[in-house]
Amino acid sequence: MTNSARAELVREHVYCDESSTSSDRFMVIGSVWLTPLCEEQLRSRVKMLREQHQYPHELKWTRAGGRRFAPILSDVIDLFFDSDCRFGSIVVDRTKKRLHPDHELAFYVHYHWLLRKRYQAHTQCKAILDHRDNKDRGRLGDLWRVLNNSARKDYAVPHQAFLEVRSGDSRKDELLQLVDLLTGCVAWHLNRREYAPGASSGKRDLGRYIAQRAQRSDRLVPTSPQCQKFNIWRWTAP
């Protein structure tokens, strides 16, 4: 690859988390894609919001529970929608036949499909997944290799599409907390949790707010493949 071709590549960081992996019908894996500059700006603004709201806790979907959600959560949602980053998710019906009898392997196959479909050929990415205790310690290395093979197959890219796939600690990382917040909301709506007896009014209100910012009416639903800012992909087996 020439130096000019390398210069045209856009670096992106991808933060990923999952929701409803064991109990609900629909499992959701979500991802936030952003450039290093956008990441730096978001982290700085989230830090300012923490100071403004005097809020030391994790920014997670579970924090929206109760009668009211913490005001900082809607402010963080505004940061996402007003910034140059994008969200992509894959929705998997857990009642359907698994891709593989190995549950852990099937889980990472879905991760592969999400990252493969949302990847853009002019970019070079680093993916950070919320930490999971895997039986096979080589899962992330395998995911990294398969993603790069897929990018070469899909786009004939001459460069390494994914420089790195590693885990991160959501307790210490605001970007992993952001994707938890968005992914949790998608899972809440797709599993129709807002209609359950005793549903949290705080989650209902924050979910409606996120849906409206995503230019939906009151709840999130699967989107078209062309939707870039906030994509919800209802996955079906290839």
Backbone bond lengths (Angstrom), bond angles and torsions (degrees), N, CA, C in turn:
res aa  C-N    CA-C-N  psi(-1)  N-CA   C-N-CA  omega(-1)  CA-C   N-CA-C  phi
1 M - - - 1.464 - - 1.525 109.72 -
2 T 1.338 117.88 136.28 1.452 121.94 179.96 1.520 110.57 -75.92
3 N 1.342 115.31 163.15 1.466 119.89 178.82 1.523 111.16 -62.78
4 S 1.358 117.18 -36.36 1.457 119.71 -179.90 1.514 111.00 -67.27
5 A 1.334 116.95 -37.50 1.470 119.94 178.28 1.513 110.57 -66.34
6 R 1.347 116.37 -39.85 1.458 119.40 177.64 1.526 110.86 -62.45
7 A 1.335 116.52 -38.28 1.461 120.43 -176.92 1.519 111.80 -66.58
8 E 1.337 117.34 -24.94 1.456 120.62 -177.83 1.529 112.34 -80.48
9 L 1.324 117.46 -14.91 1.454 119.89 -179.35 1.528 110.38 -68.77
10 V 1.309 115.59 137.61 1.454 121.81 176.65 1.528 108.00 -98.89
11 R 1.314 116.20 126.37 1.462 120.58 177.06 1.530 109.15 -81.66
12 E 1.319 115.61 135.14 1.456 120.93 175.46 1.516 109.99 -133.30
13 H 1.317 114.85 144.99 1.455 121.68 170.83 1.524 107.56 -107.99
14 V 1.324 115.87 138.79 1.463 121.47 -176.94 1.528 107.89 -121.87
15 Y 1.325 116.29 119.28 1.467 121.77 178.25 1.523 108.80 -106.72
16 C 1.328 116.34 132.18 1.468 120.71 -170.14 1.528 111.66 -131.90
17 D 1.318 114.29 147.17 1.466 121.94 175.16 1.518 108.26 -154.59
18 E 1.319 116.22 167.59 1.458 120.89 -178.32 1.519 110.24 -131.41
19 S 1.327 115.97 161.05 1.457 121.40 -178.69 1.526 109.28 -145.35
20 S 1.340 115.84 150.20 1.466 122.84 177.68 1.530 111.59 57.19
21 T 1.315 115.55 52.74 1.468 120.29 -176.34 1.525 113.78 -87.27
22 S 1.335 117.62 -9.57 1.465 116.99 -173.01 1.522 115.82 -131.26
23 S 1.329 118.73 -26.85 1.460 119.21 -171.07 1.532 113.69 -115.07
24 D 1.304 118.71 -47.39 1.467 121.50 -175.41 1.529 111.49 -74.27
25 R 1.314 115.12 166.74 1.472 120.17 179.10 1.519 111.40 -66.10
26 F 1.333 116.93 -44.76 1.456 120.40 -174.33 1.523 111.24 -104.27
27 M 1.315 115.49 120.39 1.463 121.45 170.13 1.520 108.28 -89.07
28 V 1.321 115.98 141.65 1.467 120.37 179.76 1.522 108.93 -126.61
29 I 1.313 116.15 131.33 1.468 122.44 169.93 1.520 106.68 -113.26
30 G 1.321 116.23 127.94 1.457 120.80 -176.35 1.516 112.34 -119.82
31 S 1.325 115.95 160.05 1.465 121.24 -178.91 1.522 110.16 -148.79
32 V 1.309 115.76 141.47 1.464 122.54 172.84 1.521 107.79 -114.61
33 W 1.331 116.52 125.86 1.462 123.90 -177.30 1.527 108.89 -111.07
34 L 1.320 116.64 128.98 1.464 119.90 -178.90 1.523 110.80 -158.66
35 T 1.312 115.49 155.85 1.456 120.51 177.69 1.529 109.45 -77.06
36 P 1.342 118.18 160.57 1.462 120.07 176.67 1.527 113.17 -56.44
37 L 1.356 117.32 -36.42 1.464 120.05 178.94 1.525 110.58 -65.62
38 C 1.323 116.72 -45.65 1.463 120.38 178.02 1.526 110.53 -62.21
39 E 1.320 116.33 -39.37 1.466 119.83 178.02 1.522 111.27 -61.07
40 E 1.314 115.93 -45.26 1.470 120.30 179.72 1.530 110.79 -60.09
41 Q 1.318 116.81 -42.90 1.460 120.91 179.81 1.527 111.52 -66.07
42 L 1.336 116.74 -43.10 1.460 119.93 179.38 1.523 111.57 -62.61
43 R 1.319 116.20 -45.52 1.463 119.48 -179.25 1.534 110.78 -60.79
44 S 1.320 116.21 -40.86 1.458 120.15 179.54 1.525 111.50 -64.00
45 R 1.331 116.30 -41.82 1.464 120.03 -178.19 1.521 112.09 -72.34
46 V 1.344 116.23 -35.55 1.465 118.78 175.92 1.531 110.05 -64.62
47 K 1.311 116.70 -39.07 1.468 120.48 177.27 1.527 110.39 -60.37
48 M 1.333 117.06 -41.83 1.460 121.08 178.17 1.530 110.71 -64.19
49 L 1.334 116.61 -40.08 1.467 120.11 179.08 1.526 111.07 -65.68
50 R 1.312 116.47 -38.57 1.469 119.31 177.44 1.531 110.79 -60.05
51 E 1.320 115.44 -42.86 1.465 119.69 179.16 1.520 110.84 -67.41
52 Q 1.329 115.99 -41.69 1.465 121.00 -179.41 1.529 111.57 -62.89
53 H 1.327 116.30 -42.96 1.464 120.97 -177.20 1.529 112.91 -92.69
54 Q 1.337 115.44 -4.62 1.470 120.66 -176.21 1.534 109.42 51.06
55 Y 1.326 113.57 56.63 1.467 121.20 -172.76 1.535 109.32 -121.64
56 P 1.342 118.63 102.83 1.466 121.28 -177.73 1.523 114.00 -92.45
57 H 1.340 118.31 -2.84 1.458 121.23 -171.22 1.536 111.76 -83.68
58 E 1.332 115.02 169.92 1.458 119.63 174.75 1.535 110.47 -67.10
59 L 1.325 115.41 145.79 1.459 121.71 178.69 1.528 108.15 -94.25
60 K 1.321 116.69 80.79 1.455 121.58 -172.80 1.525 111.43 -124.43
61 W 1.322 115.40 160.48 1.456 120.23 -179.88 1.523 111.32 -59.66
62 T 1.311 117.54 -36.51 1.465 120.42 -179.87 1.531 111.39 -62.60
63 R 1.323 117.07 -23.46 1.463 120.81 179.26 1.529 112.32 -73.34
64 A 1.325 116.63 -9.97 1.468 119.71 178.41 1.517 111.76 -85.17
65 G 1.332 118.14 -3.00 1.458 121.82 -177.63 1.520 112.57 -66.44
66 G 1.323 114.68 168.12 1.457 119.93 -178.85 1.516 111.96 94.49
67 R 1.315 115.67 -165.90 1.470 120.14 -176.58 1.525 111.52 -75.58
68 R 1.340 116.90 -32.35 1.456 120.48 -179.12 1.517 109.02 -138.66
69 F 1.324 116.24 147.03 1.464 119.32 174.64 1.526 109.65 -90.91
70 A 1.345 115.10 155.11 1.463 120.29 179.88 1.533 109.65 -65.19
71 P 1.335 119.29 131.70 1.475 121.44 -177.09 1.521 114.04 -55.67
72 I 1.336 117.62 -28.37 1.456 119.12 -179.58 1.530 111.43 -61.28
73 L 1.335 117.54 -27.84 1.463 119.78 -176.90 1.526 111.60 -65.64
74 S 1.327 117.68 -42.37 1.466 119.33 177.59 1.526 110.74 -69.18
75 D 1.327 117.36 -31.48 1.472 119.97 176.53 1.528 110.70 -65.93
76 V 1.329 116.75 -39.84 1.467 120.67 177.61 1.527 110.18 -66.40
77 I 1.322 116.85 -38.96 1.467 120.51 176.21 1.523 110.29 -60.71
78 D 1.326 117.22 -41.49 1.468 120.52 177.18 1.528 111.10 -61.49
79 L 1.339 116.77 -40.08 1.463 119.95 177.72 1.520 110.09 -57.44
80 F 1.329 116.66 -44.49 1.461 119.86 -179.15 1.529 110.73 -62.37
81 F 1.312 117.48 -51.38 1.463 119.67 -174.40 1.523 112.33 -70.84
82 D 1.312 117.72 -22.62 1.466 120.44 -179.75 1.525 112.59 -93.61
83 S 1.334 117.48 1.43 1.459 121.05 -178.47 1.524 110.41 -109.89
84 D 1.317 115.38 170.09 1.462 121.43 -177.03 1.528 109.96 -91.42
85 C 1.320 116.30 65.69 1.456 121.16 175.68 1.523 107.98 -139.07
86 R 1.324 117.60 170.47 1.454 120.05 -175.02 1.520 110.46 -139.59
87 F 1.314 114.57 155.47 1.461 122.15 179.32 1.518 109.38 -118.25
88 G 1.325 116.19 134.30 1.453 121.21 174.82 1.508 109.71 -133.90
89 S 1.331 117.05 141.05 1.465 120.34 -179.31 1.521 110.74 -140.56
90 I 1.315 114.97 157.76 1.451 122.62 174.64 1.517 107.91 -121.94
91 V 1.329 116.12 132.71 1.462 122.12 -178.30 1.525 107.65 -110.79
92 V 1.323 115.93 122.35 1.461 121.52 -175.16 1.523 109.39 -116.52
93 D 1.324 116.13 125.88 1.461 121.98 177.02 1.522 108.14 -79.37
94 R 1.327 116.83 109.81 1.464 121.72 -175.70 1.524 112.56 -73.67
95 T 1.337 117.62 -10.36 1.463 119.50 178.01 1.532 111.15 -83.40
96 K 1.326 117.88 -12.16 1.454 121.42 179.03 1.532 110.12 -83.40
97 K 1.312 114.99 165.19 1.456 120.54 -179.61 1.519 110.39 -61.78
98 R 1.329 116.07 136.10 1.463 120.18 179.23 1.525 111.17 -67.91
99 L 1.331 114.47 154.96 1.452 119.94 174.53 1.524 111.21 -67.52
100 H 1.326 115.85 -28.68 1.469 120.59 -175.06 1.519 107.93 -152.72
101 P 1.334 118.15 143.61 1.469 119.46 179.13 1.522 113.89 -63.45
102 D 1.320 117.09 -22.52 1.467 121.40 175.38 1.530 107.57 -79.77
103 H 1.338 117.11 107.82 1.469 121.64 -175.09 1.520 111.32 -59.44
104 E 1.323 117.30 -41.30 1.468 120.11 -178.41 1.521 110.96 -65.63
105 L 1.326 116.94 -42.39 1.460 119.94 178.65 1.524 110.44 -64.62
106 A 1.329 117.25 -43.25 1.465 120.67 178.82 1.525 111.00 -59.77
107 F 1.330 116.40 -38.55 1.466 120.92 178.52 1.527 110.60 -58.95
108 Y 1.328 117.43 -45.50 1.463 119.86 -178.17 1.529 112.47 -76.80
109 V 1.322 117.42 -22.33 1.465 119.15 171.40 1.528 109.54 -63.66
110 H 1.333 117.05 -39.53 1.467 119.70 176.44 1.527 111.07 -66.88
111 Y 1.321 117.61 -38.17 1.468 120.28 173.94 1.537 109.59 -57.79
112 H 1.321 115.45 -44.21 1.462 120.00 179.85 1.519 111.41 -58.59
113 W 1.334 117.25 -45.01 1.456 120.05 -177.79 1.526 111.56 -65.48
114 L 1.327 116.43 -39.41 1.468 118.97 178.04 1.522 110.74 -61.97
115 L 1.325 117.42 -52.93 1.461 120.74 -176.12 1.527 110.84 -67.60
116 R 1.299 117.79 -35.20 1.462 121.46 178.48 1.528 111.36 -64.57
117 K 1.323 116.51 -43.58 1.467 120.02 -176.89 1.522 112.84 -73.53
118 R 1.333 117.90 -32.05 1.462 119.72 -177.23 1.532 112.71 -90.13
119 Y 1.326 116.81 -11.02 1.468 120.65 178.54 1.523 110.65 -64.42
120 Q 1.335 116.64 143.90 1.461 122.50 176.86 1.525 109.10 -118.09
121 A 1.332 116.35 135.67 1.454 122.14 -166.57 1.528 114.32 -63.37
122 H 1.331 117.80 -21.59 1.467 120.07 -177.77 1.529 111.77 -89.24
123 T 1.331 117.12 9.87 1.463 120.48 -175.40 1.519 111.63 -115.44
124 Q 1.324 113.42 162.66 1.463 122.51 173.25 1.520 106.06 -132.93
125 C 1.323 116.70 124.48 1.463 120.74 -163.71 1.527 114.05 -118.55
126 K 1.305 113.78 153.95 1.454 122.96 164.34 1.520 107.06 -121.25
127 A 1.327 116.57 125.96 1.461 121.37 -177.66 1.518 109.85 -107.54
128 I 1.339 115.65 131.31 1.462 122.43 179.09 1.515 107.77 -121.05
129 L 1.320 117.00 114.94 1.453 123.72 -178.26 1.520 109.66 -103.23
130 D 1.314 116.57 140.00 1.459 119.31 175.49 1.520 109.16 -57.70
131 H 1.312 116.18 139.20 1.469 121.74 -172.03 1.522 112.34 -61.26
132 R 1.333 115.21 136.50 1.455 123.35 172.47 1.523 108.69 -133.72
133 D 1.322 116.36 145.85 1.459 120.86 175.02 1.527 108.29 -86.50
134 N 1.327 115.93 103.55 1.458 121.27 -177.92 1.526 111.06 -95.25
135 K 1.328 115.59 146.06 1.460 119.69 173.47 1.521 110.42 -66.63
136 D 1.320 115.37 -40.88 1.463 121.64 177.62 1.519 108.34 -97.92
137 R 1.319 117.19 112.31 1.462 121.28 -176.57 1.525 113.14 -71.26
138 G 1.323 116.80 -9.21 1.454 119.32 -178.99 1.508 114.40 -94.55
139 R 1.340 117.51 11.11 1.467 120.06 -175.35 1.526 112.73 -59.91
140 L 1.329 117.48 -44.82 1.468 118.68 -175.91 1.526 111.35 -70.28
141 G 1.326 116.52 -35.29 1.458 119.80 175.42 1.515 111.60 -64.97
142 D 1.336 115.85 -39.63 1.462 119.76 176.99 1.527 110.53 -65.06
143 L 1.332 116.65 -42.12 1.461 120.69 178.96 1.516 110.47 -61.29
144 W 1.311 117.64 -42.42 1.466 122.53 178.59 1.532 110.87 -59.19
145 R 1.328 117.11 -46.51 1.462 120.52 -178.90 1.532 111.62 -65.98
146 V 1.324 117.03 -43.47 1.464 120.33 -178.45 1.531 110.93 -66.23
147 L 1.339 117.11 -39.23 1.461 120.20 178.43 1.528 111.58 -62.41
148 N 1.310 117.19 -42.92 1.458 119.52 178.99 1.523 111.78 -67.46
149 N 1.329 117.16 -37.89 1.467 119.94 175.72 1.530 110.85 -63.82
150 S 1.340 116.46 -40.33 1.463 120.64 179.80 1.520 111.49 -65.37
151 A 1.340 117.18 -40.05 1.466 120.59 179.41 1.531 110.95 -64.13
152 R 1.323 116.19 -39.41 1.467 118.70 176.97 1.531 111.15 -65.87
153 K 1.336 115.80 -38.25 1.458 120.34 179.14 1.526 111.87 -69.39
154 D 1.351 116.80 -44.60 1.473 121.35 -174.64 1.516 113.06 -75.61
155 Y 1.337 116.39 -39.31 1.468 120.11 -170.49 1.529 114.04 -123.01
156 A 1.328 117.10 -3.61 1.471 121.14 -176.42 1.524 111.29 53.70
157 V 1.334 116.37 38.72 1.461 119.58 -178.30 1.523 109.61 -69.65
158 P 1.325 118.17 137.51 1.468 120.80 178.18 1.528 112.68 -83.72
159 H 1.330 115.63 -11.37 1.455 119.83 -177.34 1.527 110.39 -103.95
160 Q 1.319 115.21 169.48 1.469 120.89 175.42 1.520 108.02 -78.97
161 A 1.317 116.84 113.79 1.462 121.06 -174.56 1.524 111.87 -67.34
162 F 1.322 116.66 -42.62 1.465 121.61 179.78 1.521 108.71 -116.58
163 L 1.315 115.16 110.47 1.461 120.06 -179.85 1.525 111.40 -72.01
164 E 1.319 115.69 -29.69 1.462 119.32 -172.50 1.519 109.57 -158.74
165 V 1.326 116.42 143.37 1.453 123.13 168.41 1.523 106.08 -131.97
166 R 1.313 116.52 114.66 1.466 120.11 -176.74 1.517 110.20 -141.23
167 S 1.313 115.56 171.21 1.464 120.53 177.89 1.524 109.98 -98.11
168 G 1.336 115.16 158.19 1.461 121.65 177.23 1.515 109.76 -138.21
169 D 1.320 115.13 167.56 1.464 122.07 -177.93 1.523 109.17 -103.69
170 S 1.330 116.68 108.42 1.467 120.33 -176.49 1.523 112.30 -63.30
171 R 1.333 117.70 -23.15 1.463 119.73 179.53 1.522 111.69 -66.07
172 K 1.331 116.56 -20.59 1.455 121.02 -175.98 1.523 113.29 -117.98
173 D 1.328 117.22 4.60 1.461 119.62 -172.28 1.524 110.75 -130.32
174 E 1.333 116.50 114.28 1.463 121.21 -178.05 1.531 113.15 -65.29
175 L 1.328 117.85 -29.83 1.468 118.99 -179.39 1.528 110.98 -71.98
176 L 1.314 117.74 -37.48 1.465 120.15 173.89 1.528 110.49 -66.60
177 Q 1.320 116.68 -33.23 1.463 120.05 176.77 1.530 110.67 -69.21
178 L 1.325 116.81 -37.46 1.464 120.08 177.52 1.527 110.95 -62.06
179 V 1.338 117.13 -46.30 1.460 118.95 -179.18 1.527 110.71 -68.18
180 D 1.338 117.88 -30.53 1.472 120.99 173.18 1.527 110.13 -61.70
181 L 1.305 116.25 -42.99 1.469 121.68 -178.61 1.532 110.59 -62.76
182 L 1.327 117.02 -45.81 1.456 121.07 -177.89 1.533 111.81 -72.74
183 T 1.330 116.00 -42.40 1.465 120.28 -179.05 1.521 110.94 -66.98
184 G 1.331 116.16 -39.96 1.457 120.08 177.68 1.517 112.10 -61.58
185 C 1.319 116.16 -36.89 1.466 120.68 178.71 1.527 110.83 -67.62
186 V 1.338 117.38 -42.52 1.461 120.63 177.61 1.529 110.30 -59.80
187 A 1.337 116.33 -46.63 1.466 120.34 -179.92 1.524 111.24 -63.54
188 W 1.325 117.29 -38.51 1.473 122.70 178.18 1.532 110.43 -57.93
189 H 1.331 115.99 -46.67 1.464 119.77 -178.59 1.531 112.45 -73.77
190 L 1.328 117.60 -45.75 1.461 119.72 -177.23 1.532 111.87 -64.69
191 N 1.318 117.27 -30.58 1.467 120.82 176.98 1.523 112.54 -91.08
192 R 1.343 115.71 5.80 1.469 122.94 175.12 1.539 111.48 55.65
193 R 1.307 114.10 39.89 1.464 118.82 -178.32 1.524 112.60 -70.58
194 E 1.336 116.83 -22.13 1.468 118.94 -179.60 1.521 111.64 -67.60
195 Y 1.345 117.02 -17.31 1.468 120.44 179.84 1.528 112.79 -95.31
196 A 1.307 117.30 -2.06 1.467 120.79 -179.32 1.528 110.11 -72.16
197 P 1.330 117.59 146.84 1.475 119.82 176.50 1.536 110.76 -57.73
198 G 1.314 114.84 133.73 1.455 119.48 179.58 1.508 115.02 75.04
199 A 1.329 117.40 17.04 1.465 120.74 -179.90 1.528 110.52 -58.45
200 S 1.312 115.66 141.93 1.461 121.93 -178.53 1.524 111.03 -64.08
201 S 1.318 116.75 125.69 1.470 120.08 176.56 1.528 110.34 -69.30
202 G 1.340 116.83 -29.80 1.458 119.76 177.30 1.517 111.44 -64.07
203 K 1.332 117.29 -45.99 1.462 120.39 177.77 1.520 111.14 -66.93
204 R 1.330 116.55 -37.47 1.459 119.33 178.79 1.532 110.46 -61.60
205 D 1.314 116.60 -43.85 1.464 120.42 -178.74 1.529 111.44 -68.80
206 L 1.341 116.73 -43.95 1.460 119.08 -179.95 1.523 110.47 -68.18
207 G 1.338 117.23 -38.17 1.458 120.46 176.76 1.514 112.20 -60.87
208 R 1.334 116.67 -41.15 1.464 120.52 177.17 1.527 110.48 -64.77
209 Y 1.324 116.47 -39.34 1.459 120.33 -179.66 1.533 110.71 -64.55
210 I 1.338 116.82 -43.95 1.464 120.59 178.63 1.524 110.33 -63.44
211 A 1.331 116.69 -42.51 1.463 120.45 179.23 1.528 111.04 -60.69
212 Q 1.289 116.85 -42.34 1.465 120.33 179.74 1.526 111.55 -66.94
213 R 1.329 117.04 -39.38 1.467 119.67 176.65 1.521 111.34 -66.16
214 A 1.344 115.98 -28.04 1.468 120.85 177.08 1.532 111.46 -85.20
215 Q 1.325 116.35 8.92 1.464 124.07 178.60 1.524 112.32 64.45
216 R 1.333 114.86 35.66 1.454 121.28 168.73 1.530 106.52 -103.36
217 S 1.317 117.33 -178.88 1.466 119.09 179.96 1.532 109.55 -83.87
218 D 1.343 117.10 -81.33 1.459 119.50 -177.40 1.522 113.60 -123.56
219 R 1.331 117.00 -11.07 1.454 119.29 -177.57 1.521 109.68 -148.08
220 L 1.331 115.25 156.30 1.457 121.13 -179.22 1.523 110.46 -85.13
221 V 1.322 116.31 139.00 1.463 123.19 177.54 1.529 107.72 -137.37
222 P 1.346 117.67 163.53 1.473 119.30 177.46 1.525 112.13 -54.79
223 T 1.317 115.34 146.47 1.464 121.97 -175.62 1.523 110.33 -111.77
224 S 1.310 115.77 174.39 1.463 120.99 173.95 1.530 109.11 -74.97
225 P 1.342 118.02 156.99 1.466 119.94 178.28 1.527 113.07 -60.69
226 Q 1.326 116.75 -25.11 1.471 120.33 -176.84 1.524 112.97 -77.20
227 C 1.301 117.57 -13.32 1.470 120.57 -178.85 1.521 109.35 -68.04
228 Q 1.309 117.61 119.88 1.461 121.98 -173.11 1.529 114.02 -98.62
229 K 1.305 117.19 -44.34 1.463 119.52 -172.98 1.524 112.29 -67.72
230 F 1.329 116.99 -44.35 1.465 120.91 -175.85 1.527 107.77 -141.32
231 N 1.335 115.56 91.53 1.452 121.17 -172.48 1.529 110.89 -103.27
232 I 1.330 115.94 130.35 1.465 122.42 175.91 1.518 107.12 -123.24
233 W 1.324 115.97 111.59 1.460 121.76 -173.73 1.523 109.51 -105.30
234 R 1.325 116.57 114.31 1.475 122.14 174.25 1.529 106.89 -79.72
235 W 1.317 115.52 103.71 1.465 120.90 -172.02 1.519 112.39 -77.54
236 T 1.333 116.24 139.89 1.461 122.23 169.60 1.518 107.49 -128.79
237 A 1.314 116.88 147.19 1.464 121.57 -175.53 1.527 110.54 -59.76
238 P 1.336 118.10 135.45 1.469 120.95 -179.11 1.528 110.53 -70.70
